[in-house]
Amino acid sequence: MQYKYKGIDKEGRRVAGTLSANSEEEAKAWLKQEGIYLQSLRARPESEKLKALFSRQMPMGQLSDFSRELSSYLGSGMTILTALKLMESQHRDEKRYAAFLGEVRRKVDEGNSLYKALAEQNVYQLPDFFLQSLRVAGESGKVSEVLTNMGQFFSLQSRIRKQVLNALAYPLFIFVVAIGMTGFLITFVVPKITGIFEDTGQQLPAITRFVLGLSDFFTHHYLALLLGLILFLVGWKLLYRLWDPFRYAMDALMLRLPVVGTLVQNHELARFSYILSLMLDSGVSYAQAVQLAGTTFGNEALKAKFEKATQKVVEGNKLSNALHLAGGVPLKRNFLQSLALGEESSEVASVMRNVSKLYSEENEDKIKILLSLMEPLMMLLIGGIVGVIVMAMLLPIFSMSLGAKI
């Protein structure tokens, strides 16, 4: 059972966090042992899907720092418990991260492995492939090496994410301005001009009637539209996170979209290839490496395909052949050919590393092109919307002027 607590530590500071215990009495006993004066303690729901829905994912940059820092301490000869104590002391000012380190340290102190401690803590949600990699590394005695590789991987993923977000910032700003300007014109400006047209009694152009009708609709129903949009987005998120068939259908549809589908598949296959190469370089067996790398997929349709193929690999088949027979969404031909070549030459790690680099560079080039096209498209969108509204308002005025002259 997971418990959330608030209290005051020995130094008089307010502390909060989560812990795992078999009962409320056990949780209170541990807090007392830690020198925490308890203020509140409550149980958290155990449902795995609810846990995944409400738990917070550890940021990639922070996960990279955690992996690298712990790896460096273990490499210097420290035990895992000593390293965690030192890290907790160094990060006391970062409340959530310190709570995470404290929870992991407590579980290791109770005799659990690093894998089990990280899997059972409830402060952050950690990637499954990261946890499973540490489980395998603990069995083979290569925890420090795997942590170093994971740190490099998460650092790379964090840097790519930041680059994409920075590139998207300006187009998104333009889009928000376009929506705000359109809403302001239709809701506040257009209704004030409507009275002029009503007094003339003349037949209005079709475009003017359309804009006036749109303005009237948004003016009287904007709250319902806003609430409906919020409910739609929340409902979509809940369905996607909690209902597996819906998530699979949406992810499969995403892969079939032009341009976007290629970008998604490139990203997913690049990540799979990179993790597979890291696991093989760390001494993990091929079947285990394929299983671990298969858990990295964020796209449910690809994940299901690789899970089905992985079962064949465990039985002794080649992954390239198993993927051909697995059905489901079609994979890129050059990926399957490269994988088959690596399996034939026993150089899977090297080939997959090159494949990952190739797909990452391909995606980077495509994203740059798409983002460079988005800026002028956003400007054209704003110009087009404003132009339509202005034309709808001016056409009746010009008709009135010409009628008066005649």
N, C-alpha and C positions, 0 to 999 in steps of 0.2 A: 504494500500500500504506500502511495506517495502522500507526504504531508507537507503543507506549506506553513512556515512559521515566521513570526516576528518577535524580536526581543532586544535585549541590551547586553553587550559583551562585557568582559572584565574591565575594559578601559572606559566604559560608559558610553560607547557608541551604539547607535541603533543598527541592528543587523536584520536581514531577511533572507530567506532562501527556501530550498526544498530538500527533503531527505526521504529515504526509503526505510520503512520499518514494518515489522509484522503487526504491530499494534500501537495505539496511542501512548500507552505506558512506556513502550520501548523507545519511542521517539522522544518522550520527555526525559527519559533516563540519559539518552545520548546528549541532549541539549544541556542537561545539568552537568554532565561529565565535561563538556566543552566550555563550561563556565558562562553559559548564556542564560540570563534571566528572562524567562518566557513571558511574553505578553499575549500572544495568540497562536493557536495551532488548529489547523483544519485539514481534513482529508481532501485529496484531489481525485477526480474520476479516473478509473482504470482503463476505460475503453481506449484501445490503441488508435482507432480512427479519430476519436475526439482529441486524444493526446497529440496526434499529428496535426490536427486542425488548429489547435490553439497554442501549441508549443512554438517556440521561436527558433529558427534555424541559426546556427552559429555563422557569423559572417566569414566569408572565405579568407579574408585577410587575417582575421583573428585566429582562424583554424590553422592557417599557415604559420603564424607566429608561435602558436601552441606546439605544433609538431616540431618546428625547428628548435625552439628553446628546450623542450623536453629531450629531443635527440642529442643536443649538445651536452646536456647534463649527464645523460646516460653514457655518452661516449667518453666522458671524463672519468667514469668509474663510479658515479653515484648510483645508489639504488633508486627504484621508481618512487618509493615513499619519500625519501630524502629530497629528491628533485621536486616532487609535488609540493612538499612543505616550503621549500625555498621559493618556488614560483608563487605560491599563495601569499607568502610574506611580501614579495616584490610587487604584487598587484592588488594590494588591499584597498587602494583608492578606486579601483574599477569594480563597483559593487557586484554587478551581475557575473562578471568574469571571475571575481574572487569567490563568489558563491559556487560557481561551477567547479573551480579548483578545489574548494573545500569539500564539496560533495564527493568528488573523485578520490581525493586524498583519504577521506574517511572510509570509503569502501575498500580501498587498497589496504588500509591499516587493519581492516577486519579480515584480511586474508584473501580477498578477491584478486583476480588478475586485472591488468590494465584494461583489457578488452571488456570484461564484465563490468568493471567500475564505470567505464565510459558509456556502456550500453544501458546501464540501470539508472544513471543520473538523470534528473528531470529538469535541469536548468536550460539546457540547449538540446535541440534535435540535431544529431550528427548524421552524416551520410552513411548509409549501410555499408557501402564498399570500403569506407575508411575503417569502420569497426571490424568488418570481416578480415581486412588486411592485417589488422593488429592481432586478431585471433590466430591467423596462420603464422604471423611473425613470432608470436609468443611460443608457438609449438616448435618453431625451427630456431629460436634464439637469435632472431635478426630484427628485434624491435627498433633499435636505433637506426638501422639502415632503412627500414621501411618508413619510419617517421621522417627521415631526411627526404626521401623521395616524395612522400605525401606533402611535405612542406613546399617543395618546389612546384608540385602540381597545383596546389591551391593558390600559391602566389601567382602562377601563370594565369589561372582562371580568374582571379581577382583583378589582375591587370587588364585582361581582355574585357571584362565586364565594365570596368571604369572607362575604358576607351570608347566602348559602344554607347554608354550613358552620356559621356561628354559630347560625342558626335550627335546624339539625338536631342540634346538640350535645345539647340536653336530651332530646329524644325518643330519640336513640340511647343515651344514658346509661340511661334508663329501660328500654329494651329489653335492654341488657346485664345490668342488675340482675335483670330478670325471668328471663332465661335462666340466670343464675348461681344465683338462688334456687331455681328449679325443679330444676336439676341437683343442688343440695345436698340438697333435701328427698327427691328420688327415690333418690339414691345413698347417702345416709348416715342420714337419719331414718327413712324407711319400712322399710328392712331390720331395724332394731332393734325395730320394733313387730310385725314379721311373726311372730316367735316366739310372741307372746301368742296370736295367732289359730290357730297350728298346734296348740297345746296344747288348745284347746277342742274341736276336731274338728267344729265346727258348719259349716253351709253358709254361705259368705260371699256378700254381695251382689255383683251383677255389676260394679258400679263399683269395689268393693274388689279383686276378682280382676283387673280390668283394670290398676289402679294397681300392684298387687303384681307382675303380669307385666311391666309396663313397667319397674319398679324392678329386677327380676331381670335383664332384658335389658340395661339400661344399665350395671348393676354389672359384668356379666361381659364386655361387649363395648365399653366406652367407648373403649378405646384403638383398636380397629379402626374404630369410628365416626369418631373424631377423625382418624385417618390417612386414611380414605376421604374425609372432607370436604376435607382438604387436597389430596389427589390430584385430587379432582373440580374444585376451584377452579383448581389449577395447569393441569390439562388443558384446562379451559374457556378460560383465558387464552391458552394456547398455540394452541389451535384458532382462537380469535377473531383472534389477531394474525397467524398464519401461513397460515391456510386461507381464501382469499377467499370461496368459496361458503358456508361456515359463517357468516362475518361478515355477508355480505349477507342470509342467511336470518334471522339473529337481529335485525339492524337493521330489516328489513322487518316482522318480527313485533312489534318494539317500537313501530313506528308505528301498528299496528292495535290496540294495547291501549287500553282506555277510559281517559280522563283523562291517563295517562302519554304516550300517543301524541300527543295534542294539545300537551302541554307540550314534548315533544321537537321536534315540527315547528315550533312557534312559535319555539323557541330557534334552530333551524337556519336558518329563513327570516329571522329578525331579523338574524342574523349575516351571512348572504348579502346582504341588502338594505343593511346598513350599509357593508360592504366595497365593494359595487357603487357606492354613492353616493360613497364616498371616492375610488375610482379615477376615476370620471367627473369629480369636482371637481378632481382632480389633472391632468386633461388627457389621460388614457388613452383610447384609442379604445373605442367601445362593445363591439366583438367581443373585444378584449383584456381589457376590464374584466369582461365576463361570464365569460371563461375563468379569470381570476384569482379572482374571487369564488366560482366553482364549486369551487375547491380548498379552500375553507374548511369544507366539509361534513364533519362527523365521522361522520354516518350514511351507511353505504355505499349503502343503497338510494336515498336522495335524491341522493347524489353521482353514482351511475350514471345516474339520470334526467337530471340537469342536464348531465352530460358528453355524453350523446346529443343533447340539445337544443342544446348549444353548437356542435356540428358544423354544425347548420343555420344558426345565427346567423353563423358564419364565412362561410357560403355566401351570406349576404345576407338571411336570413329574420328575422322578429321573434321574440324569445325567448318571448313569450306564446303565439304560434302553435306554435312548436317544442315547448313544454312540453305543449300539448294533444295533440300527435301522438306524443310520446315514449313513452307508455304507462308501465308501472311503477306505483309507489305514487301514489294520487291526492293532489293538492295542495289547499290551502284555496282556495275559490272567490274570496274577497275578495283574496287575493294575486294570482291570475291577472288579476282585473279591474283591480286597481290598476296592475299592470305594463303591461297593455294600454293603460290610460289614459295612463300616463307615456310610452309609446312613441308614441302618437298625437299627444300634445301636445309631444313633444320635451323633456319635463321629468322624465326618468327619475330623475335624481339626487335631485331634490326629493321626488318621490313615494316613492322607496325609503327615503329618510331618515325620512319620516313613517311608512311601514309598519314599519320597524325599531323606531321608538319605540312604536308601537301594540302590536306583538307583545311587546315587552319589558315594557311596563306590564301587559298582559294576563297574562303569565306571572307577574309579580311578585304580582299580586292573587290568582291561583289558588294559588300556592305558599304565600302567607300563610294562606289559608283551610285548605289541606291540613295545614300544620304546626300550626295552631291546633286542628285536629281530632285530630291524632296524639297529643297529650299526654293527653287524657282516654281515648283508645282504649288507650294503653299502660297507664294505671292500671287500666282495666277488664280488660285482659289479665292483669296481675299478680294482681288480685283474683280473677279467674275461675280461674286455675291453682291458686292457693293454696286457694281455696274447694273445688275438686274434690278436692284431695289431703286436706284436713282432713275433708271429708264422707266420703271413702272410708275414713278411719281411724276416725271416730267411729261410723259406722253399726253395725259389728260390736260395738263396746263397748256401745252402747245396747241392742243385741239381747241381749248377755250379761247386762246389768243387769236387763232386763225378765224374762228367763228365770229368773234367780236369785230374783226376787221372787215369781214364780208358783210 
